[in-house]
């Protein structure tokens, strides 16, 4: 893994290995391990060994410290693709109506059909490349049989988008956390207040949410996302997609409400040891296939 880092790009493998050995020697000169003497002083610490294979937590106190430990315990470096998209076009999208639980339009159903074929194709291509890496001894984790997970919200338009996926081949789950932001439709005069501050604005009425509320709602799901070692497809809604992409791409939360996440656009996020690789695909109706295009930063 270290030899494939950006530090050793285009460097001879033997030279890279020797350089890394010297680095380790320098680390050993400066490194001071925590031990029993430090524990007697009441210090709080956490040790992660081999990226979470072994975790030692000592004297952890307080909610935030506990949450950090929980997060780090679920972290892993398994090669995986996280695919994210909004649902296909719904009948409400055709008339500019937001909210509700409308079914897909015929065009939205075509998008869902193409999505299932494209993900199946990408799944096969990924398995081939991972097998090549394993045979070359370059795999970060052992090669194993993978079940691709598919998560949708509880709303009809996301469920219909994944109807083309075979439940025997995909682990399909419908999750309430992925539902769209809860907004009451009876308050059109609130439009201006929301426009001024989308991040903090909370829709009025019973159960109304703000972006910050949705971020809080998604916390358990993000922990599960970090824990997973298999490929994953998430089919959700505009606000939720903005937040998940913002997290995965390290975008400041103040910018999330303005992110462009169009219908019939598919994102692929690959967490890697030295950074995250993001690809964006747009559905071409004429070709009935996905075409890669530049990612908006």
N, C-alpha and C positions, 0 to 999 in steps of 0.2 A: 504493500500500500504506500509506504513512504517513497519508494523509488518512482512511483507514478505521480508524485506531488508536483505542483508547478515549479518548485525549486530545482527540479532535476529534468525539466523539459529539454528534450533534444541532447541530453548528456549521455555519454557511454555508460552502460549499466555498471561496469566494474568501477569506473570513476565515481559514480553516484553512490555505490555501496560503500566505498572507502571513505567518501566524504561524510556519509551518514554515521559511520563508525566513529569518526573523529568528533562529530557533533555529540554523540552519546558520551564520549569521554569528557567533553566540556560540561555537559549536563551533570555528570557524576561529581565533577569538582565543585559545582555550585549548589547542588541539590542537598537539602537537609530534610530528612524524613521526619514525620511526626511519630512520636513514640510515647511510652508510658510516662516519661518525665513531663511531657506536655499535657497529658491527661490529668495529671495531679494538679495542674494549674487551672483546670476547669475549661480548657479550650474546647470550642465546637469545631469539628472538622468532618469532612467526607472524603473518602478515597474511592476513585473509580479505577478498577484494574481491568485492562483489555476491553475498554469501551463498555463497561457495565457487566462483564462476565462475573465480576465479583465487586460488591459494593460494601464498604465499611463506613458506617455512620456512627459518630460518637458524640454523645451529650447534645444532640440536636434539640433546640428549644425554640418555641414560637411557631406561629402558623406559616409565615413566609419561608422560614428555613425548612420546615417540614414539607412544604409544597415543592421547594427546589429539589429536595432529595427524591421525592416521588417522581418528579419529571425526569431527573437524571437516571433513575432506575429503569425507565421505559425507553431510553435512548438506544438506538442501534445503528449499525452501518451496513446492514444487508442491502445489496443492490435491489432497487425496486422502482417502479414507476407509479406515480400518483396522478391519475387522470381526473380532470375536473371540467364540468360543463354545466350550463343551465339546461333545463328541460327543453324539449322541442317546442316550436310555436304552438300556443294554445288558441282556442277560439276567442278568448278574451284579449289576447295580444292583437288580434285582427282589428278590434274596435278601440284599442288603447285603454282597456279597463285593467286596473290593478287589483291585486288581492283575489279573493274567491277561490274556487276549487274547480276550475273549468277543465274539460278534456282537451286533448290535442286536436289541432286542425289536421287536415290531410297532409299538409306540408310538414307539420311537426312529426307526424307518424313516419314520413319518409326519412326525416332526420334520424329518428330513433332506429330505424332499420339499418341505415348506413352506419350509424355509430356502433351497432353490435358487430357488423362485418369488419369495420376498421379495427376495433379493439381486438377481435379475434386474430386478425392479420398481425397486428403489432405484438400480440402475445407470443405468437409463433416466432416472429423475428427476434424478440428479446431472448427467448429460450435458446435459440441458435447461438446468439452472440455470447450468452452466459456459458453455454457448453464449451465454446471455443476458448474462453478465458480460463475455465476450469481445467481443460486439457493442457493449456499452456502454463498452468501453475500460477496464474495471475488473479485468481478469484479471491475476494476478501472473505467470503463465507462459503461453507460447503454447498455444492450443487444439490438440489433436492426437488422433489415434485412440488409444484406450486398451484394453489387454488386461488384464482383471481377473485377478489371480493368486489361486490357492487353495492354501494350504499345510495339510497334515495331518501327524500323526505316522505312524509305520510300523505302528501297531496297527489291527486289523480294525475296531474300532468307529468310529474317525475316518474311515477309508477308506469305510466303508459310509454314513456320514453325508453324504458329498459325491457319492454315486453319481448324484444327479439333475442334476449339473452337466455340461453338454456340453463335452467336451475340445476341441472345435473353437472354442468361444467363450471358454473359460477355460484359463489356464495352470496346470494342476494338478500339484503336486509333493508327494511324501511324504518327510518329513524326520525323521531320527532324533533331531535336537536337540529335537523337540517331543514325544518320548515322555514318559510319566508318570514321576515319581520312581521310581527303582529301589528296591524294598523286598522283602525276603525274608518269606515268609508263615510261616516255621517258628519265629518268635520272638514269640509272643503276650505273653510276659512283658515285652517291651520297650515295651508300650503306655504305661505310666505314665511312663517316661523320656522318651518322645517328647512326651507331653502337657505335661510341665513346661517343655520348651524345644524347640519345633518348629523354630525357625530353625537352631539348631546341631546338633540331634540327627541322627546318621547311622545309618541302618539297618545292622544287623550283616550279616555274610556277604559273599561275593564280589560286588563291584559295588554294594554298598549306598550310597545317597546321602543327603545332607542338603539342606535348602533352599539353603544356600550353594553346595553342589556344583552344583545345578541352575541357580542364577544364573550361575555360571561357565560352565556348559555352553551357556547361552543367549547369551553375549556375542557370538559371531560372527553369530548370527541377528539380534540387535538392530542390529548395524552394517548388515546387509543390509536390514533393515526401514527404517532411516533413509535409506538410499541410494535406495530405491524411489520412483518418481514416479507409479506407477499405484495404483489401488485394490487392496486385499488382504483376503482372508478367511482367518483362521487358525482351524482346528478342532483342538482339542487336549484337554488333561486339566486336572483341578482345580489341581494345584500349578503347572504351567506357566502356566495362565491367570492365576493370582494374581500371579505374578512379572511377566508381560508387562503386565498392567493396572497393577500397582504402578509399573513403570517409566514407562509412558505417562501415568499420572495423578499422577506425582511423590509417591507414597506411601512413607513410610519403610519400609525393608526389615523392621524389627522388627514392623511391623503386617501385613505380607503374609500370614503363615500363618493369620491370623484373618479374612481377607477372605471375605465371603459370595459365592460364585460358583456359583449353582445350575444344575442341568441345565435345558436348554431355555430358556436366557436368552442373549440376543445383545447384545453391546456394539458401539457404533460410536464410534471415536475419530478426530477430525479435528484434526491438528496445524495450527495457524494462526500467523501471524507474531506475534500478541500473546497467545498462550495456546492451550490445548487445549480443544476442545469435546467433551464425552462424552455420549452418549445410551445409554439402556438399553431393551431391548425384551424382553418376556416372551411366549412362545408361548401363545396361547389355543387350547386343543384344540377347543372347540366351534366357534369361528369359523375355525379352521385358518389363523390369520394372526398376525402379531406386533403387539403393542400396546405403545406407549411408556409407560414409568413412570419415577418419579424415580430418580436415581442415588444410591446410598449412598456417602457420603464416608468 
